[in-house]
Amino acid sequence: MDPSFSSRVLGRIARNPLTKARARLEARDTSIIDLTVSNPTQVALEYPSALRCQLDTEHYSEALGFGSAREAVASYLRRHDLDVDSRQVVLTASTSEAYGLLFKLLCDPGDEVAIPRPSYPLLEYLTRLESVVSVPYALEFHARWEIDVAALRSCVTSRTRAVVMVNPNNPTGSFVSSDELRDVSALCRQYGLALIVDEVFGLYPLTASGRGPSVLDEDQGVLTFVLGGLSKAVGLPGLKLGWVVLAGPDAPVATALERLELICDTYLSVAMPVQLALGDLLDHGREVTRRIAGRVKQNHACLARTVSENPTADLLPVEGGWYAVTRVPATVSEERLVLDLLERAHVLVYPGYFFDFPKEAFLVISLLPEPHLFESAAQRVLSIAAGSESSAS
């Protein structure tokens, strides 16, 4: 079954006669005086010198992103052994915006999207803001976190339009296995669902170098959208640029790109300077990626040692990402525990219920801090959470 698209976008997208006539004249190099112009940079105004570096009239209004910037993303992914066509890359201002655009593309108000649980709570907010209903499906822990495909199937209704996977998941750190992807893709084909896969943490596997497994490694039999961005790829969240790679059968991919072009043209949200700099940012950012990966692995090893010294605590297996999950005795509520850690130990951690863990008590810990601070904080957390001490320095 083929996926459906929302009625928010016109069913038939075609250029009007005026647009076609202009294109014909421009193809013949006919000079046109444009009395529809709305870009001040195109009308010979004098700009202060401090602003001139921001002017580039040749790159105005490319809905899916500048061709050079889309190629920069494709080249970056090809360096990581992912076969990506730049024509199937769409630039966005962030991963969050990418989700919003895809929900507009796929869902009418009241339609449903399946999202994993536990997972990052942002997904529920993003669906709600698009008047879309998020329906959770379970990740089950059996030595590793795995998608409960039976639970996913049971949550599919006539209003379901897409399945979201996070690879690796945040915060469980579990990559999607080939078997899981095969089963979920088969379910999507059966019910005509699109697959949205967030791979922003894909470059940070805990047990390997380079990158973790990507859904783009596999042949996609369903319409698939793979998300990434500068925030995690090169550690530059302030530059506000993300991307979506489309994969799957040719016909739905072409239709999705056509409709996304109209949606993106409505907003034109990606800033010109970051697009023009994107190739260099991705090139120079490789060293930052390497340093982040090294920091995460170092702190994870430290946390593993600290947990091993506290037999009432467990460090759950993590395959990738920037976070670790520890399971501690449920002697008090998670809320009381994290408040206690903050007020007494002056250490801030996430409680598991923020991410909809099915039971208590779990603590979610970032692996990014400076190592000497991280080691001290981890010792404080475990001394209180695992019950070996009643006070903290």
URNOR-V214887 format. One record per residue. RES is the residue in three letters. PHI is phi as a letter, one per 40 degrees, with the letter a starting at -180 (* if undefined). D_LAST is the distance of its C-alpha to the last C-alpha in Angstrom with 2 decimals. Layout:
res=RES phi=PHI d_last=D_LAST
res=RES phi=PHI d_last=D_LAST
This chain:
res=MET phi=* d_last=60.49
res=ASP phi=c d_last=59.70
res=PRO phi=c d_last=56.80
res=SER phi=b d_last=57.74
res=PHE phi=b d_last=56.69
res=SER phi=c d_last=55.99
res=SER phi=c d_last=58.74
res=ARG phi=c d_last=56.65
res=VAL phi=b d_last=58.31
res=LEU phi=d d_last=62.11
res=GLY phi=c d_last=63.74
res=ARG phi=b d_last=65.99
res=ILE phi=b d_last=64.66
res=ALA phi=a d_last=67.52
res=ARG phi=c d_last=68.31
res=ASN phi=c d_last=70.67
res=PRO phi=d d_last=74.08
res=LEU phi=c d_last=72.93
res=THR phi=c d_last=70.07
res=LYS phi=c d_last=72.45
res=ALA phi=c d_last=75.03
res=ARG phi=c d_last=72.56
res=ALA phi=c d_last=71.41
res=ARG phi=c d_last=75.04
res=LEU phi=c d_last=75.80
res=GLU phi=c d_last=72.68
res=ALA phi=c d_last=73.59
res=ARG phi=c d_last=76.92
res=ASP phi=f d_last=75.19
res=THR phi=c d_last=76.77
res=SER phi=c d_last=75.42
res=ILE phi=b d_last=74.08
res=ILE phi=c d_last=73.19
res=ASP phi=c d_last=70.13
res=LEU phi=c d_last=70.20
res=THR phi=b d_last=67.29
res=VAL phi=d d_last=64.75
res=SER phi=b d_last=61.44
res=ASN phi=c d_last=59.39
res=PRO phi=c d_last=59.65
res=THR phi=c d_last=58.98
res=GLN phi=b d_last=62.30
res=VAL phi=b d_last=64.65
res=ALA phi=f d_last=64.81
res=LEU phi=c d_last=62.57
res=GLU phi=c d_last=61.22
res=TYR phi=b d_last=57.42
res=PRO phi=d d_last=55.40
res=SER phi=d d_last=54.51
res=ALA phi=c d_last=50.76
res=LEU phi=b d_last=51.49
res=ARG phi=c d_last=54.12
res=CYS phi=c d_last=51.68
res=GLN phi=c d_last=50.90
res=LEU phi=c d_last=54.56
res=ASP phi=a d_last=55.93
res=THR phi=c d_last=58.73
res=GLU phi=c d_last=59.51
res=HIS phi=b d_last=56.31
res=TYR phi=c d_last=56.59
res=SER phi=g d_last=56.36
res=GLU phi=b d_last=55.78
res=ALA phi=d d_last=54.49
res=LEU phi=c d_last=52.89
res=GLY phi=h d_last=51.58
res=PHE phi=d d_last=53.30
res=GLY phi=d d_last=55.11
res=SER phi=c d_last=53.44
res=ALA phi=c d_last=49.96
res=ARG phi=c d_last=50.77
res=GLU phi=c d_last=52.13
res=ALA phi=c d_last=48.95
res=VAL phi=c d_last=46.96
res=ALA phi=c d_last=49.59
res=SER phi=c d_last=49.59
res=TYR phi=d d_last=45.80
res=LEU phi=c d_last=45.95
res=ARG phi=c d_last=48.92
res=ARG phi=c d_last=46.90
res=HIS phi=b d_last=44.70
res=ASP phi=g d_last=47.86
res=LEU phi=b d_last=48.30
res=ASP phi=c d_last=51.89
res=VAL phi=b d_last=51.67
res=ASP phi=c d_last=54.54
res=SER phi=d d_last=53.58
res=ARG phi=c d_last=56.03
res=GLN phi=b d_last=53.77
res=VAL phi=b d_last=50.66
res=VAL phi=b d_last=49.77
res=LEU phi=c d_last=47.34
res=THR phi=b d_last=45.10
res=ALA phi=c d_last=42.62
res=SER phi=a d_last=39.75
res=THR phi=c d_last=39.23
res=SER phi=c d_last=38.82
res=GLU phi=c d_last=42.21
res=ALA phi=d d_last=43.65
res=TYR phi=d d_last=42.80
res=GLY phi=d d_last=44.44
res=LEU phi=c d_last=47.54
res=LEU phi=c d_last=47.89
res=PHE phi=c d_last=47.62
res=LYS phi=c d_last=50.33
res=LEU phi=c d_last=52.40
res=LEU phi=b d_last=52.20
res=CYS phi=b d_last=51.65
res=ASP phi=c d_last=53.49
res=PRO phi=d d_last=51.63
res=GLY phi=g d_last=50.84
res=ASP phi=c d_last=50.91
res=GLU phi=b d_last=48.13
res=VAL phi=b d_last=45.78
res=ALA phi=c d_last=44.00
res=ILE phi=b d_last=40.32
res=PRO phi=c d_last=37.92
res=ARG phi=a d_last=35.29
res=PRO phi=c d_last=32.39
res=SER phi=a d_last=32.39
res=TYR phi=c d_last=31.25
res=PRO phi=c d_last=32.00
res=LEU phi=d d_last=33.79
res=LEU phi=d d_last=36.90
res=GLU phi=c d_last=37.49
res=TYR phi=c d_last=37.30
res=LEU phi=c d_last=39.65
res=THR phi=c d_last=42.20
res=ARG phi=c d_last=42.12
res=LEU phi=c d_last=42.76
res=GLU phi=c d_last=45.82
res=SER phi=f d_last=47.07
res=VAL phi=b d_last=46.56
res=VAL phi=c d_last=45.25
res=SER phi=c d_last=42.45
res=VAL phi=b d_last=43.04
res=PRO phi=c d_last=40.25
res=TYR phi=b d_last=41.04
res=ALA phi=c d_last=38.70
res=LEU phi=c d_last=36.91
res=GLU phi=b d_last=36.79
res=PHE phi=c d_last=34.43
res=HIS phi=b d_last=36.52
res=ALA phi=g d_last=34.68
res=ARG phi=a d_last=34.54
res=TRP phi=c d_last=34.80
res=GLU phi=b d_last=38.50
res=ILE phi=c d_last=40.68
res=ASP phi=c d_last=42.40
res=VAL phi=c d_last=45.81
res=ALA phi=c d_last=47.46
res=ALA phi=c d_last=44.98
res=LEU phi=c d_last=45.61
res=ARG phi=c d_last=49.35
res=SER phi=c d_last=49.15
res=CYS phi=c d_last=47.59
res=VAL phi=c d_last=50.39
res=THR phi=b d_last=52.87
res=SER phi=c d_last=55.77
res=ARG phi=c d_last=53.37
res=THR phi=c d_last=50.99
res=ARG phi=b d_last=51.33
res=ALA phi=a d_last=48.54
res=VAL phi=b d_last=45.82
res=VAL phi=b d_last=42.52
res=MET phi=b d_last=40.65
res=VAL phi=b d_last=37.48
res=ASN phi=b d_last=37.65
res=PRO phi=c d_last=35.00
res=ASN phi=c d_last=33.64
res=ASN phi=b d_last=30.53
res=PRO phi=b d_last=28.08
res=THR phi=c d_last=29.54
res=GLY phi=g d_last=30.60
res=SER phi=c d_last=33.96
res=PHE phi=c d_last=37.10
res=VAL phi=c d_last=40.42
res=SER phi=c d_last=42.61
res=SER phi=c d_last=46.32
res=ASP phi=c d_last=47.24
res=GLU phi=c d_last=45.14
res=LEU phi=c d_last=46.64
res=ARG phi=c d_last=50.11
res=ASP phi=c d_last=49.74
res=VAL phi=c d_last=48.29
res=SER phi=c d_last=50.94
res=ALA phi=c d_last=53.65
res=LEU phi=c d_last=52.43
res=CYS phi=c d_last=52.44
res=ARG phi=c d_last=55.97
res=GLN phi=c d_last=57.16
res=TYR phi=b d_last=56.00
res=GLY phi=g d_last=56.42
res=LEU phi=b d_last=52.74
res=ALA phi=c d_last=51.07
res=LEU phi=b d_last=47.95
res=ILE phi=b d_last=45.07
res=VAL phi=b d_last=42.58
res=ASP phi=c d_last=39.43
res=GLU phi=b d_last=38.68
res=VAL phi=c d_last=36.31
res=PHE phi=c d_last=33.83
res=GLY phi=c d_last=36.74
res=LEU phi=c d_last=36.08
res=TYR phi=b d_last=32.72
res=PRO phi=c d_last=33.51
res=LEU phi=c d_last=30.80
res=THR phi=b d_last=33.35
res=ALA phi=a d_last=35.92
res=SER phi=b d_last=36.63
res=GLY phi=g d_last=38.70
res=ARG phi=b d_last=38.68
res=GLY phi=c d_last=38.56
res=PRO phi=c d_last=41.59
res=SER phi=b d_last=43.16
res=VAL phi=c d_last=45.67
res=LEU phi=c d_last=47.85
res=ASP phi=c d_last=48.33
res=GLU phi=b d_last=50.47
res=ASP phi=c d_last=53.79
res=GLN phi=c d_last=53.23
res=GLY phi=c d_last=55.78
res=VAL phi=b d_last=54.31
res=LEU phi=c d_last=53.47
res=THR phi=b d_last=49.97
res=PHE phi=b d_last=47.65
res=VAL phi=b d_last=44.85
res=LEU phi=b d_last=42.17
res=GLY phi=a d_last=40.23
res=GLY phi=i d_last=39.18
res=LEU phi=c d_last=37.68
res=SER phi=d d_last=34.30
res=LYS phi=b d_last=33.32
res=ALA phi=c d_last=36.21
res=VAL phi=b d_last=35.39
res=GLY phi=g d_last=32.14
res=LEU phi=b d_last=33.96
res=PRO phi=c d_last=33.42
res=GLY phi=c d_last=34.64
res=LEU phi=c d_last=38.12
res=LYS phi=f d_last=38.89
res=LEU phi=a d_last=41.22
res=GLY phi=b d_last=41.51
res=TRP phi=a d_last=44.38
res=VAL phi=b d_last=46.19
res=VAL phi=b d_last=48.35
res=LEU phi=c d_last=51.18
res=ALA phi=a d_last=52.56
res=GLY phi=h d_last=55.01
res=PRO phi=d d_last=58.73
res=ASP phi=d d_last=60.60
res=ALA phi=c d_last=62.04
res=PRO phi=c d_last=58.91
res=VAL phi=c d_last=56.99
res=ALA phi=c d_last=59.78
res=THR phi=c d_last=59.86
res=ALA phi=c d_last=56.10
res=LEU phi=c d_last=56.19
res=GLU phi=c d_last=59.08
res=ARG phi=c d_last=57.32
res=LEU phi=c d_last=53.99
res=GLU phi=c d_last=55.94
res=LEU phi=c d_last=57.22
res=ILE phi=c d_last=53.81
res=CYS phi=c d_last=52.15
res=ASP phi=c d_last=55.11
res=THR phi=c d_last=54.45
res=TYR phi=b d_last=51.02
res=LEU phi=f d_last=51.12
res=SER phi=c d_last=47.37
res=VAL phi=c d_last=46.50
res=ALA phi=c d_last=46.47
res=MET phi=c d_last=49.06
res=PRO phi=d d_last=47.02
res=VAL phi=c d_last=44.48
res=GLN phi=c d_last=47.40
res=LEU phi=c d_last=49.26
res=ALA phi=c d_last=46.23
res=LEU phi=c d_last=45.25
res=GLY phi=d d_last=46.89
res=ASP phi=c d_last=45.15
res=LEU phi=c d_last=41.78
res=LEU phi=c d_last=42.06
res=ASP phi=c d_last=43.30
res=HIS phi=c d_last=40.66
res=GLY phi=c d_last=37.88
res=ARG phi=c d_last=38.30
res=GLU phi=c d_last=36.05
res=VAL phi=c d_last=33.27
res=THR phi=d d_last=33.77
res=ARG phi=c d_last=33.50
res=ARG phi=c d_last=30.24
res=ILE phi=c d_last=28.69
res=ALA phi=d d_last=29.95
res=GLY phi=c d_last=28.53
res=ARG phi=c d_last=25.05
res=VAL phi=c d_last=25.14
res=LYS phi=c d_last=26.35
res=GLN phi=c d_last=23.79
res=ASN phi=c d_last=20.82
res=HIS phi=c d_last=22.65
res=ALA phi=c d_last=23.09
res=CYS phi=c d_last=19.39
res=LEU phi=c d_last=18.67
res=ALA phi=c d_last=21.54
res=ARG phi=c d_last=20.17
res=THR phi=c d_last=16.76
res=VAL phi=c d_last=18.72
res=SER phi=c d_last=21.11
res=GLU phi=c d_last=18.51
res=ASN phi=b d_last=18.01
res=PRO phi=c d_last=21.60
res=THR phi=c d_last=21.21
res=ALA phi=b d_last=20.47
res=ASP phi=b d_last=23.12
res=LEU phi=b d_last=23.36
res=LEU phi=c d_last=26.61
res=PRO phi=d d_last=29.13
res=VAL phi=b d_last=29.16
res=GLU phi=b d_last=32.22
res=GLY phi=a d_last=31.56
res=GLY phi=h d_last=29.82
res=TRP phi=b d_last=26.42
res=TYR phi=b d_last=24.49
res=ALA phi=b d_last=23.43
res=VAL phi=b d_last=23.43
res=THR phi=b d_last=21.37
res=ARG phi=b d_last=22.59
res=VAL phi=b d_last=20.26
res=PRO phi=d d_last=21.32
res=ALA phi=c d_last=22.75
res=THR phi=c d_last=21.44
res=VAL phi=b d_last=20.88
res=SER phi=c d_last=22.39
res=GLU phi=d d_last=21.09
res=GLU phi=c d_last=20.97
res=ARG phi=c d_last=18.83
res=LEU phi=c d_last=16.49
res=VAL phi=c d_last=16.09
res=LEU phi=c d_last=15.70
res=ASP phi=c d_last=12.94
res=LEU phi=c d_last=11.13
res=LEU phi=c d_last=11.91
res=GLU phi=c d_last=11.26
res=ARG phi=c d_last=8.02
res=ALA phi=c d_last=6.44
res=HIS phi=f d_last=8.75
res=VAL phi=b d_last=10.76
res=LEU phi=b d_last=14.48
res=VAL phi=b d_last=16.78
res=TYR phi=c d_last=20.33
res=PRO phi=c d_last=21.44
res=GLY phi=c d_last=24.52
res=TYR phi=c d_last=26.74
res=PHE phi=d d_last=26.71
res=PHE phi=b d_last=28.85
res=ASP phi=g d_last=30.86
res=PHE phi=c d_last=29.68
res=PRO phi=c d_last=32.03
res=LYS phi=a d_last=29.55
res=GLU phi=b d_last=25.90
res=ALA phi=b d_last=23.21
res=PHE phi=b d_last=22.70
res=LEU phi=b d_last=20.05
res=VAL phi=b d_last=21.43
res=ILE phi=b d_last=19.43
res=SER phi=c d_last=20.80
res=LEU phi=b d_last=21.45
res=LEU phi=c d_last=22.09
res=PRO phi=d d_last=18.93
res=GLU phi=d d_last=18.76
res=PRO phi=d d_last=18.13
res=HIS phi=c d_last=15.30
res=LEU phi=c d_last=13.37
res=PHE phi=c d_last=14.64
res=GLU phi=c d_last=13.65
res=SER phi=c d_last=9.93
res=ALA phi=c d_last=10.23
res=ALA phi=c d_last=12.57
res=GLN phi=c d_last=10.51
res=ARG phi=c d_last=7.87
res=VAL phi=c d_last=11.13
res=LEU phi=c d_last=12.97
res=SER phi=c d_last=10.70
res=ILE phi=c d_last=11.05
res=ALA phi=c d_last=14.42
res=ALA phi=c d_last=16.04
res=GLY phi=g d_last=15.02
res=SER phi=c d_last=13.77
res=GLU phi=a d_last=10.67
res=SER phi=b d_last=10.53
res=SER phi=a d_last=6.93
res=ALA phi=b d_last=3.73
res=SER phi=c d_last=0.00
